[in-house]
């Protein structure tokens, strides 16, 4: 069969061969040496499994029809036989639909050959041993069962005589799979007289029937294939399916969605509101990690206590907090910082805190920030829904831990969003409808992953990719952009090419910018010293508000409050009183309340009244009364101040502790250097090393690279060259192919070696092709068609005609050399 497939592949034009490689990209990893190697890979179990995983339910049923209609003598079928079986049911699909499914199978070489003699690719029967959920033919299971199935009238009479409980077992096995497990010993006949002790069977009018499975086995309707397994013969299953057809219910189209479309504007509005919340919560989460980094556990990830602390700080539940942590890490906004060994008695430690990319992320527009997060979520190979669950060792899975890594997570997200994208815009299907569509689109891939698909729908709603249960317009553009990036990934394997021209925003960013409220560069100052921002602030205004105000509420309109502590913080970071007055005059669209002006002036007047320097530590001030107040303040008794001069106090404690204690007591000290100059600066913020975000990496749903058609044509050309070289190797001269000049009993004869060197030297001068026979490291004699380049130092350097690569051969291993005619 392998030879027949290889011959069929050799007869294909280059375009058809490239189309096969495009449909089954795993065939080119690595590039096959020739067509024979490609044929072996096409029939390999792993490659066939990948091809089957990408097929929909109807196409898989048509493949089952081809397997059921195979001729027992030569194993071939025909397109007409497949069509006849597919249309034998009560609701037959259109013939064109069936032939389209056959064409899809032939394009992937799961079926190959002419239409009247189609063959099934090897390994299909191994991966799916029961076509259409039917068992093996009776003659392969039991001769007595085959005799019963050979008599159609007797088989029908036996089925009609089956008790209701036994008929229920038959109907269950007929729907597939055709095998079932039974308790050990249940198939043995009862002891003599034990029939009277059987309990009544309510499904049989109260009459005792015993074990229904044992009855079926004794009636030859089931066959015991092992001590605890029974199988339904194929003929019995086909008879039980007379009402639905041999393949069971056929559904050529995906299941319908009954939910009516929502208003597109309402869907986008709901999604946009969630995008603003996601960006705000992510920024608050990263700021919380800046203030108090989370230590990395020895097993990896963030501990449960730290996750709960972060959840409380951003007022979110733990699953949503874990999702944002995972997404921020995948986007390159979070990373690990290695602490020095002296920081812990156990040696070096790691902390999770924002990276340098966080500063860049904060400076861009809200739409850019959301797109970076959403793209990271869509492509990251981690399943955030596993955080908090128990692993195989009954230990909780932590955020950012290796246990949350799942290679199939990007494919699951892509599959769910593609289902939503294929529906009419603004359609909001139920969760069960989405799962039904996924089961029809790729039943082999979606089976057993229902929980992961439900998590995808929940996470998409939390991140604003969907709104009111429907895919948003910008979410649709994001999915198309990521898919296009994956398709271009084969042209840029190193990721060196940018996705856009510098600062040009993507279509997703442009669409989201049009929906988001315009950023504002002003605020409204109220009489109670609250500052209302009537919209999302631009990055510059947000940085200024962070310096001069305390956030009170966030949303479409955020509220800040100016307090004594916030004004003092602004003065500590380098602002002066005049700078703050100018800031409020420039940004406010309402008159500045007199109370705000007085507050800024009063705090500025006190600011710097005390100076702190290092001695152990000292405090000095030109205001002697103020120093007397500090010395008498009972709250500062632990610092043990003592007066050195009327304007100087000193203590044995360091400057940092003094500053904290004085500020907690309500004073406004500032540090100074050795020259007496005030030191005003923003506090230093630690950042983790910048990481490469996973959002920039392309992921194929099956984990294999996607190559563009020009690259595939180059691969086809390489395979054709290898095929030509393989044919040429088979016609190599006998003296080269057999290694006649050398035997295992001794070294190469001198005259043979001399003649081979002479031929090679002449070929170097003439740049001619030479058949070279040589002995490899394992003692095997091989032959190659080479173009010698140079000879020296006991080695031959030559170019392989097949691979166009330079190779080096030891001269003492060369057995023969013959010029190519």
C-alpha positions in Angstrom: 0.0 0.0 0.0 2.9 2.3 0.7 4.3 1.8 -2.7 0.9 2.5 -4.3 0.6 5.8 -2.3 4.1 6.8 -3.2 3.4 6.2 -6.9 0.3 8.3 -6.7 2.1 11.1 -5.0 4.8 11.0 -7.6 2.2 11.5 -10.3 0.8 14.7 -8.7 1.7 18.1 -10.1 3.7 20.4 -7.9 0.7 22.6 -7.1 -1.4 19.6 -5.9 1.5 18.4 -3.7 1.9 21.9 -2.2 -1.8 21.9 -1.5 -1.4 18.7 0.4 1.4 20.1 2.5 -0.7 23.2 3.2 -3.6 21.1 4.4 -1.3 18.9 6.5 1.6 21.1 7.6 3.0 18.5 9.9 4.3 16.6 6.9 7.1 19.1 6.3 8.6 18.9 9.8 11.3 17.9 8.9 11.2 18.1 5.2 11.0 14.6 3.7 14.0 13.3 1.9 12.0 12.1 -1.1 8.5 11.1 -2.2 8.8 7.7 -0.6 9.6 9.3 2.8 6.6 11.6 2.3 4.3 8.7 1.6 5.4 6.9 4.8 4.7 10.1 6.7 1.3 10.6 5.1 0.3 7.1 6.4 1.9 7.5 9.8 -0.3 7.3 12.9 0.5 10.7 14.3 0.0 12.5 11.0 -3.3 10.8 10.2 -4.5 11.6 13.7 -3.8 15.3 13.2 -5.6 15.2 9.8 -8.7 13.5 11.4 -8.8 16.0 14.3 -9.4 18.8 11.8 -12.4 17.2 10.1 -16.1 17.9 10.9 -18.6 15.3 11.9 -20.2 14.9 8.5 -16.8 14.4 6.7 -15.8 11.8 9.3 -19.1 10.0 8.7 -18.4 9.9 4.9 -15.0 8.5 5.7 -16.7 5.8 7.8 -18.9 5.1 4.7 -15.8 4.5 2.6 -14.5 2.1 5.2 -17.8 0.2 5.4 -18.1 -0.2 1.7 -14.6 -1.5 1.1 -14.3 -4.7 -1.0 -12.9 -7.5 1.1 -10.7 -8.8 -1.6 -8.6 -5.7 -2.5 -9.7 -3.2 0.1 -10.9 -0.6 -2.4 -14.2 1.3 -2.6 -15.7 3.8 -5.0 -17.3 7.2 -4.8 -20.6 5.7 -6.0 -20.6 3.2 -3.2 -20.0 5.9 -0.6 -22.7 8.0 -2.1 -25.2 5.1 -2.0 -24.5 4.3 1.7 -24.7 8.0 2.7 -28.0 8.5 1.0 -29.6 5.3 2.3 -31.1 6.9 5.4 -34.5 8.5 5.8 -33.1 12.0 5.5 -30.4 11.7 2.8 -28.0 14.6 2.2 -27.5 16.1 -1.2 -25.2 14.1 -3.5 -23.1 17.2 -4.1 -22.6 17.6 -0.3 -21.4 14.0 -0.1 -19.0 14.4 -3.1 -17.7 17.6 -1.5 -16.8 15.6 1.7 -15.1 12.9 -0.5 -13.1 15.6 -2.2 -12.0 17.0 1.2 -10.8 13.5 2.2 -9.0 13.0 -1.1 -7.3 16.5 -0.8 -5.9 15.4 2.6 -5.0 11.9 1.2 -7.1 10.1 3.7 -8.7 8.7 0.6 -6.5 8.4 -2.6 -6.7 6.8 -6.0 -9.2 7.0 -8.8 -12.9 7.5 -7.9 -13.7 3.9 -8.9 -10.9 2.4 -6.8 -10.5 4.6 -3.7 -8.1 3.4 -1.0 -8.2 4.4 2.7 -4.9 5.6 4.1 -3.2 3.4 6.6 -3.6 4.0 10.3 -7.2 5.2 9.9 -8.5 1.8 11.1 -6.1 1.9 14.0 -7.2 5.3 15.2 -10.9 4.6 14.8 -11.4 0.8 15.0 -15.3 1.0 14.8 -16.5 2.8 11.7 -19.7 4.7 12.3 -19.9 3.1 15.7 -20.5 -0.4 14.2 -18.7 -3.5 15.4 -16.7 -6.0 13.4 -18.4 -8.4 11.0 -19.8 -11.5 12.7 -17.4 -13.9 10.8 -14.5 -12.1 12.5 -16.0 -12.5 15.9 -17.8 -15.9 16.1 -18.8 -18.6 13.6 -22.1 -19.3 15.3 -22.9 -15.6 15.3 -22.0 -15.5 11.6 -24.4 -18.3 10.9 -27.2 -16.4 12.7 -26.4 -13.2 10.8 -26.3 -15.1 7.5 -30.0 -16.1 7.9 -31.8 -12.8 7.7 -35.2 -14.2 8.7 -33.9 -16.0 11.7 -32.0 -12.9 12.8 -35.1 -10.8 12.7 -37.1 -13.4 14.7 -34.3 -13.6 17.3 -34.4 -9.8 17.7 -38.2 -9.8 18.1 -37.9 -12.5 20.8 -35.5 -10.4 22.9 -36.8 -9.3 26.3 -37.3 -5.5 26.7 -34.2 -5.2 29.0 -32.1 -7.0 26.4 -33.4 -4.9 23.6 -32.5 -1.8 25.6 -28.9 -3.1 25.7 -28.9 -3.7 21.9 -30.2 -0.2 21.2 -27.5 1.3 23.3 -24.7 -0.6 21.6 -26.2 -0.1 18.2 -25.9 3.7 18.7 -22.1 3.2 19.2 -19.6 2.3 20.4 -20.5 -1.4 19.9 -18.5 -2.8 22.8 -19.5 -2.9 26.5 -18.1 -4.0 29.8 -19.9 -6.5 32.1 -19.1 -7.7 35.6 -16.8 -10.7 35.8 -18.8 -14.0 35.9 -22.1 -12.4 34.7 -21.9 -14.4 31.5 -21.8 -17.8 33.2 -24.9 -19.8 33.2 -26.8 -20.0 36.6 -26.7 -23.2 38.7 -29.5 -25.7 38.3 -32.6 -24.4 39.9 -31.3 -20.9 40.4 -33.8 -19.5 37.8 -36.5 -19.6 40.5 -34.5 -17.2 42.6 -34.3 -14.5 39.9 -35.9 -11.1 40.8 -38.9 -10.0 38.7 -38.0 -7.7 35.7 -40.4 -4.7 35.5 -39.5 -4.1 31.9 -40.7 -7.6 31.0 -44.2 -7.5 32.6 -42.8 -8.7 36.0 -41.5 -12.0 34.6 -37.8 -12.8 35.6 -35.4 -12.6 32.7 -32.0 -13.1 34.4 -29.1 -11.2 33.0 -30.1 -9.5 29.7 -26.4 -9.6 28.5 -26.2 -13.3 29.2 -29.4 -13.8 27.2 -28.0 -11.9 24.3 -24.7 -13.8 24.3 -26.6 -17.1 24.4 -28.8 -16.0 21.5 -25.6 -15.0 19.5 -26.7 -11.4 19.2 -23.7 -10.4 21.3 -20.3 -12.0 21.2 -18.1 -12.2 24.3 -14.6 -11.1 23.1 -13.1 -11.4 26.6 -14.0 -12.2 30.1 -15.6 -8.8 30.7 -16.2 -7.4 27.3 -19.0 -8.0 24.7 -19.3 -6.7 21.2 -22.2 -6.2 18.9 -21.7 -7.8 15.4 -21.9 -5.3 12.5 -24.8 -7.1 10.8 -26.9 -6.8 14.0 -26.1 -3.1 14.3 -27.0 -2.4 10.7 -30.4 -4.2 11.2 -31.1 -2.1 14.3 -30.3 1.1 12.4 -32.9 0.4 9.7 -34.8 3.6 10.8 -31.8 5.9 10.9 -29.6 4.6 8.1 -26.3 2.6 8.3 -24.3 5.7 9.3 -26.8 6.9 11.9 -28.3 10.4 11.8 -26.4 12.5 9.2 -26.0 16.2 9.6 -24.4 17.9 6.7 -24.8 21.4 8.2 -23.8 22.6 11.6 -26.6 22.6 14.2 -28.7 25.7 14.1 -28.6 28.5 16.7 -32.1 29.6 17.9 -31.0 32.8 19.7 -32.0 35.9 17.7 -29.3 38.5 16.9 -29.0 41.3 19.4 -28.4 44.9 18.5 -24.8 45.3 17.3 -24.5 48.7 19.1 -25.6 47.2 22.4 -23.1 44.3 22.0 -20.2 46.7 21.3 -21.2 49.1 24.1 -21.3 46.2 26.7 -17.9 45.0 25.4 -16.3 48.5 25.5 -17.4 49.0 29.0 -15.7 45.8 30.0 -12.5 46.7 28.1 -12.2 49.9 30.2 -12.6 47.9 33.4 -10.1 45.3 32.3 -7.4 47.9 31.6 -8.2 49.8 34.8 -8.0 46.6 36.9 -4.9 45.4 35.2 -3.1 48.7 35.9 -4.3 48.6 39.6 -3.0 45.1 39.9 0.4 46.0 38.5 0.6 49.0 40.8 -0.2 46.8 43.8 2.6 44.5 42.7 4.9 47.5 42.4 4.2 48.5 46.0 4.5 45.0 47.3 6.0 42.4 45.0 4.8 38.8 45.3 7.4 36.3 46.2 7.8 33.3 43.8 7.1 29.9 45.4 9.8 27.2 45.3 7.5 25.2 43.1 6.9 28.2 40.9 4.1 30.7 40.7 2.4 33.0 43.2 1.1 31.7 46.5 -2.6 31.6 47.4 -2.2 34.3 50.1 -0.5 36.7 47.7 -3.3 36.1 45.1 -5.9 36.8 47.8 -4.1 40.0 48.8 -4.0 41.2 45.2 -7.7 40.3 44.8 -8.6 42.4 47.8 -6.5 45.3 46.7 -8.2 45.5 43.3 -11.7 44.5 44.6 -12.0 41.5 42.3 -12.7 37.8 42.9 -9.8 35.4 42.8 -10.5 33.7 39.4 -10.6 37.1 37.7 -7.4 38.3 39.5 -5.7 35.1 38.4 -6.8 35.6 34.8 -5.4 39.2 34.8 -2.1 38.0 36.3 -1.7 35.3 33.7 -2.6 37.7 30.9 -0.3 40.4 32.1 2.6 37.9 32.4 1.9 36.6 28.8 1.8 40.2 27.5 5.3 40.8 29.0 4.1 43.3 31.6 5.0 41.0 34.5 8.3 39.2 35.2 10.5 37.7 37.8 13.3 39.7 39.5 16.1 37.7 41.0 17.1 39.0 44.4 20.6 38.8 45.7 21.6 35.8 47.8 22.0 38.1 50.9 18.3 38.9 50.8 17.4 35.5 52.2 19.0 32.9 54.4 18.1 30.3 51.8 20.0 32.1 49.1 18.6 33.9 46.1 14.9 34.5 45.8 12.6 35.8 43.0 9.8 38.3 43.2 7.0 38.9 40.6 6.7 42.6 39.8 6.1 44.7 36.6 8.7 44.9 33.9 10.0 47.9 32.1 7.4 47.3 29.3 4.8 48.3 31.8 5.9 51.9 31.6 5.6 51.8 27.8 2.2 50.2 28.1 0.9 52.9 30.4 1.9 55.6 28.0 -0.1 54.3 25.0 -3.8 54.7 24.4 -6.5 52.6 26.1 -7.3 50.8 22.9 -3.6 49.8 22.4 -3.4 48.6 26.0 -6.5 46.5 25.6 -5.3 45.0 22.4 -2.0 43.9 23.9 -3.8 42.2 26.7 -6.4 40.5 24.5 -3.8 39.3 22.0 -1.8 37.8 24.8 -4.8 36.0 26.1 -5.7 34.6 22.7 -2.2 33.2 22.1 -0.9 32.3 25.5 -0.4 28.6 26.2 -1.7 28.8 29.8 -5.1 27.9 31.1 -6.0 30.4 33.8 -9.1 28.5 34.8 -6.9 25.8 36.4 -5.7 28.2 39.1 -7.2 27.2 42.4 -8.0 23.7 41.3 -6.2 20.5 42.5 -3.5 18.9 40.4 -2.8 15.1 40.1 -1.0 15.2 43.5 -3.9 16.9 45.2 -2.0 20.2 45.5 -3.6 23.6 44.5 -2.5 25.0 41.2 -1.0 28.4 41.7 -1.0 31.4 39.3 2.0 31.5 37.0 2.9 27.9 38.1 4.0 25.3 35.5 0.9 23.2 36.3 -1.3 25.7 34.4 0.6 25.2 31.2 -1.6 23.7 28.5 -0.3 23.5 24.9 -3.9 23.2 23.5 -5.2 26.3 25.2 -4.6 28.7 22.2 -6.4 26.2 19.9 -9.4 26.0 22.3 -9.8 29.8 22.4 -9.4 30.1 18.7 -12.0 27.4 18.1 -14.6 29.0 20.4 -14.1 32.5 18.9 -14.3 31.1 15.3 -17.6 29.5 16.1 -18.9 32.9 17.3 -17.4 34.6 14.3 -19.1 32.3 11.8 -22.5 33.2 13.1 -24.4 36.3 12.1 -23.0 39.4 13.7 -24.3 40.2 17.2 -25.7 36.6 17.6 -25.4 35.4 21.2 -25.7 31.6 21.3 -26.1 29.8 24.6 -23.2 27.8 26.0 -24.8 24.5 25.0 -25.3 25.8 21.5 -21.6 26.7 21.3 -20.6 23.3 22.6 -22.8 21.6 20.0 -21.3 23.7 17.2 -17.8 22.8 18.4 -18.7 19.1 18.6 -19.9 19.2 15.0 -16.9 21.2 13.7 -14.2 19.0 15.2 -15.7 16.2 17.2 -12.3 14.4 17.8 -10.6 17.6 19.0 -13.5 18.9 21.2 -14.5 15.7 22.9 -13.6 15.9 26.5 -12.7 19.6 26.5 -16.2 21.0 27.3 -14.9 22.5 30.6 -12.1 24.3 28.8 -14.5 25.7 26.2 -16.8 27.0 29.0 -13.9 28.7 30.6 -13.0 30.4 27.2 -16.5 31.9 27.0 -16.3 33.2 30.6 -12.8 34.7 30.1 -13.9 36.3 26.8 -16.7 38.0 28.6 -14.5 39.2 31.4 -11.9 40.6 29.0 -14.5 42.4 26.8 -13.9 40.3 23.7 -17.6 39.4 23.8 -20.5 41.5 25.0 -23.9 40.2 26.0 -22.8 36.8 24.9 -22.0 37.8 21.3 -18.6 38.5 19.6 -17.9 42.2 19.4 -17.0 43.9 16.2 -13.5 44.7 17.4 -13.2 41.2 18.8 -13.9 39.8 15.3 -11.2 42.0 13.9 -8.7 40.8 16.6 -9.4 37.2 15.7 -8.9 37.9 12.0 -5.7 39.8 12.7 -4.3 36.9 14.9 -5.3 34.4 12.3 -3.6 36.4 9.5 -0.4 36.7 11.7 -0.4 32.9 12.1 -0.7 32.4 8.3 2.2 34.8 7.8 4.3 33.1 10.5 5.9 30.7 8.0 7.4 33.6 6.1 9.0 35.1 9.2 10.2 32.1 11.3 12.4 34.3 13.5 9.8 36.9 14.2 12.0 39.7 12.8 9.3 41.4 10.7 7.0 43.8 12.4 3.2 43.4 12.0 2.7 47.0 11.2 4.6 50.1 10.0 5.9 51.5 13.2 3.2 53.6 14.9 0.4 52.7 12.6 -2.5 51.3 14.7 -4.1 48.0 13.8 -7.6 47.6 12.5 -8.6 46.4 16.0 -7.2 49.5 17.7 -8.9 51.8 15.2 -12.3 50.1 15.6 -12.0 50.2 19.4 -10.9 53.8 19.4 -14.0 54.7 17.5 -16.2 53.1 20.1 -14.4 54.3 23.3 -15.2 57.7 24.7 -12.6 60.2 23.6 -9.8 60.7 26.2 -10.1 64.0 28.1 -7.3 66.4 29.1 -9.3 68.3 31.8 -11.2 67.7 35.0 -13.8 69.5 37.2 -12.7 70.6 40.7 -15.6 70.6 43.2 -15.9 72.7 46.3 -15.3 69.6 48.5 -11.8 69.3 46.9 -12.9 66.3 44.8 -11.7 66.2 41.2 -14.1 64.7 38.6 -12.6 63.4 35.3 -15.6 63.3 32.8 -14.1 60.4 30.7 -11.0 58.3 30.4 -8.0 60.6 31.1 -5.2 60.7 28.6 -1.9 59.3 29.8 -0.4 62.7 30.7 -3.4 63.8 32.8 -3.5 60.3 34.5 0.1 60.7 35.6 -0.6 64.2 37.0 -3.7 63.0 38.8 -1.8 60.1 40.3 0.7 62.6 41.8 -1.8 65.2 43.2 -4.9 63.2 44.1 -6.2 60.0 45.9 -8.5 57.9 43.6 -12.0 57.4 45.1 -13.9 55.8 42.2 -13.3 54.7 38.7 -15.4 54.0 35.6 -16.6 56.1 32.7 -16.1 59.2 35.0 -13.4 58.8 37.7 -13.2 60.8 40.9 -10.1 61.8 42.8 -9.8 63.8 46.0 -7.1 66.3 46.9 -5.8 65.8 50.5 -3.0 67.0 52.6 -1.2 63.7 52.1 -1.6 63.9 48.3 -0.3 67.5 48.1 2.6 66.6 50.3 3.4 63.6 48.0 3.4 65.9 45.0 5.7 68.4 46.8 8.0 65.5 47.7 8.2 64.4 44.1 9.4 67.8 43.0 6.3 70.0 42.4 6.3 73.5 43.9 3.2 75.4 45.1 3.2 77.5 42.0 3.4 74.3 39.8 0.3 72.9 41.6 -1.6 76.1 41.2 -0.7 76.2 37.5 -1.7 72.6 37.1 -5.2 73.1 38.5 -5.7 76.3 36.6 -4.6 74.6 33.3 -6.6 71.4 33.7 -9.8 72.5 35.5 -12.9 73.6 33.6 -14.4 75.0 36.7 -13.2 77.8 39.0 -10.6 76.7 41.6 -12.2 76.6 45.0 -10.6 78.8 47.6 -10.2 75.9 49.9 -7.9 74.1 47.4 -5.7 77.2 47.1 -5.4 77.5 50.9 -4.7 73.8 51.2 -1.8 73.9 48.7 -0.3 77.0 50.3 -0.6 75.7 53.8 1.1 72.4 53.0 3.7 74.1 50.9 4.4 76.5 53.8 5.0 73.6 56.2 6.9 71.5 53.6 10.6 71.6 54.3 10.2 73.2 57.7 12.2 70.3 59.0 15.3 68.9 57.4 16.5 65.4 57.9 20.0 64.2 57.3 22.2 61.3 58.2 24.4 61.4 61.3 22.7 58.4 62.7 20.2 60.9 61.8 19.4 64.5 62.6 16.6 67.0 62.3 17.2 70.7 61.9 14.9 73.7 61.4 15.2 77.4 61.6 11.9 77.4 63.6 13.0 76.7 67.2 9.4 76.5 68.3 8.7 73.7 65.8 11.8 71.8 67.0 10.6 72.2 70.6 7.2 70.8 69.5 8.9 67.8 67.9 11.0 67.2 71.0 8.0 67.2 73.2 5.8 65.1 70.9 5.1 61.8 72.8 4.4 60.0 69.5 8.1 60.5 68.6 9.4 59.3 72.0 10.7 56.0 70.4 13.1 58.0 68.2 14.8 59.3 71.4 15.6 62.8 70.0 18.1 65.0 71.8 18.9 68.6 71.2 22.3 69.4 69.9 21.6 73.1 69.3 18.5 75.4 69.3 17.9 74.4 65.7 19.2 70.8 65.6 17.9 67.5 67.0 19.7 64.2 66.5 18.9 60.5 67.0 20.6 57.2 66.6 18.0 55.9 64.0 18.4 56.1 60.3 16.9 58.8 58.0 14.3 56.5 56.5 12.7 55.6 59.8 12.8 59.2 61.0 11.0 60.4 57.8 8.3 57.8 58.2 7.8 58.5 61.9 7.6 62.3 61.4 5.2 62.0 58.5 3.0 59.6 60.4 2.9 62.2 63.2 1.6 64.9 60.8 4.8 66.8 60.1 6.2 67.5 56.6 10.0 66.8 56.7 12.2 66.6 53.6 15.6 65.0 53.4 18.7 67.1 52.6 22.2 66.3 51.3 25.6 67.2 52.9 25.4 70.7 51.5 22.0 71.4 53.0 20.1 71.3 49.7 16.7 69.6 49.8 16.6 66.2 48.1 13.2 66.1 46.2 12.7 63.1 43.9 10.1 60.5 43.1 10.7 57.2 44.9 12.7 54.7 42.8 10.5 51.9 41.4 11.9 48.4 40.9 11.2 46.7 37.7 11.7 43.1 36.5 13.8 42.5 33.4 11.8 43.0 30.2 10.3 39.8 28.7 9.2 38.9 25.2 5.4 38.7 25.2 3.9 35.5 24.0 1.4 37.6 22.0 4.0 38.1 19.3 4.4 34.4 18.6 2.3 32.6 16.0 0.6 29.4 17.1 -1.0 26.9 14.8 -4.1 25.1 16.3 -2.3 21.8 16.0 1.1 23.1 17.1 2.8 22.9 13.6 4.1 25.8 11.5 2.1 27.3 8.7 4.0 28.0 5.5 3.0 30.2 2.7 2.5 28.8 -0.8 5.8 30.1 -2.2 7.7 28.4 0.7 5.7 25.2 0.1 6.6 25.2 -3.6 10.3 25.4 -2.5 9.7 22.4 -0.2 8.1 20.5 -3.1 11.1 21.3 -5.3 13.5 20.0 -2.6 11.4 16.8 -2.4 11.6 16.4 -6.1 15.3 16.8 -6.1 15.6 14.2 -3.4 13.5 11.9 -5.5 15.7 12.4 -8.5 18.8 11.8 -6.4 17.3 8.6 -5.0 16.5 7.3 -8.5 20.0 8.2 -9.5 21.5 6.4 -6.5 19.7 3.2 -7.7 21.5 3.5 -11.1 24.9 4.0 -9.5 27.7 1.8 -11.1 28.0 -1.6 -9.6 31.6 -1.1 -8.5 30.5 1.9 -6.4 27.2 0.4 -5.2 28.7 -2.8 -4.1 32.0 -1.6 -2.8 34.0 -4.3 -4.7 37.3 -2.6 -4.2 37.1 -3.2 -0.4 36.4 -6.2 1.7 35.8 -6.6 5.4 38.9 -8.7 5.7 41.4 -6.0 5.1 42.1 -2.4 4.0 41.5 -0.9 0.6 43.9 -2.3 -2.1 46.5 0.2 -3.1 45.8 0.1 -6.8 42.0 0.8 -6.2 42.8 3.6 -3.9 45.2 5.2 -6.4 42.7 4.9 -9.2 40.0 6.5 -7.1 42.3 9.4 -6.1 43.1 10.0 -9.8 39.5 10.1 -10.8 38.7 12.6 -7.9 41.6 14.8 -8.8 40.6 15.0 -12.4 37.0 15.7 -11.3 38.2 18.7 -9.2 39.9 20.2 -12.3 36.9 19.5 -14.6 34.3 20.3 -11.9 32.5 17.1 -13.0 30.1 14.9 -11.2 31.5 11.7 -9.7 29.9 8.6 -8.2 31.8 8.0 -4.9 31.5 4.8 -2.9 32.6 5.0 0.8 32.3 3.1 4.1 30.5 5.0 6.8 31.2 4.9 10.6 29.0 1.8 11.0 30.8 -0.2 8.3 28.0 0.1 5.7 28.9 0.8 2.0 27.1 3.8 0.6 27.2 5.6 -2.7 26.7 9.3 -3.5 26.7 11.6 -6.5 29.2 14.4 -5.7 30.9 17.3 -7.3 34.5 17.4 -5.8 35.8 20.8 -4.7 39.2 20.1 -3.2 41.5 17.3 -1.9 44.0 17.8 0.8 45.2 16.7 4.3 43.7 13.3 3.8 40.1 14.6 3.2 37.8 15.2 0.2 35.5 18.2 0.2 32.6 17.8 -2.2 29.2 19.2 -2.9 26.3 16.7 -2.7 24.2 16.9 -5.8 21.1 16.0 -3.9 21.2 18.5 -1.0 23.6 21.1 -2.5 25.6 21.1 0.7 29.4 20.7 1.2 30.5 17.5 2.9 33.9 16.2 4.0 35.0 12.6 3.5 38.1 10.8 4.8 40.1 9.5 1.8 40.9 6.2 3.4 37.1 5.4 3.6 36.5 5.9 -0.1 36.1 2.6 -1.9 35.6 3.7 -5.5 35.1 6.7 -7.7 33.5 6.7 -11.2 32.7 9.7 -13.3 29.0 10.3 -14.1 28.3 9.6 -17.8 
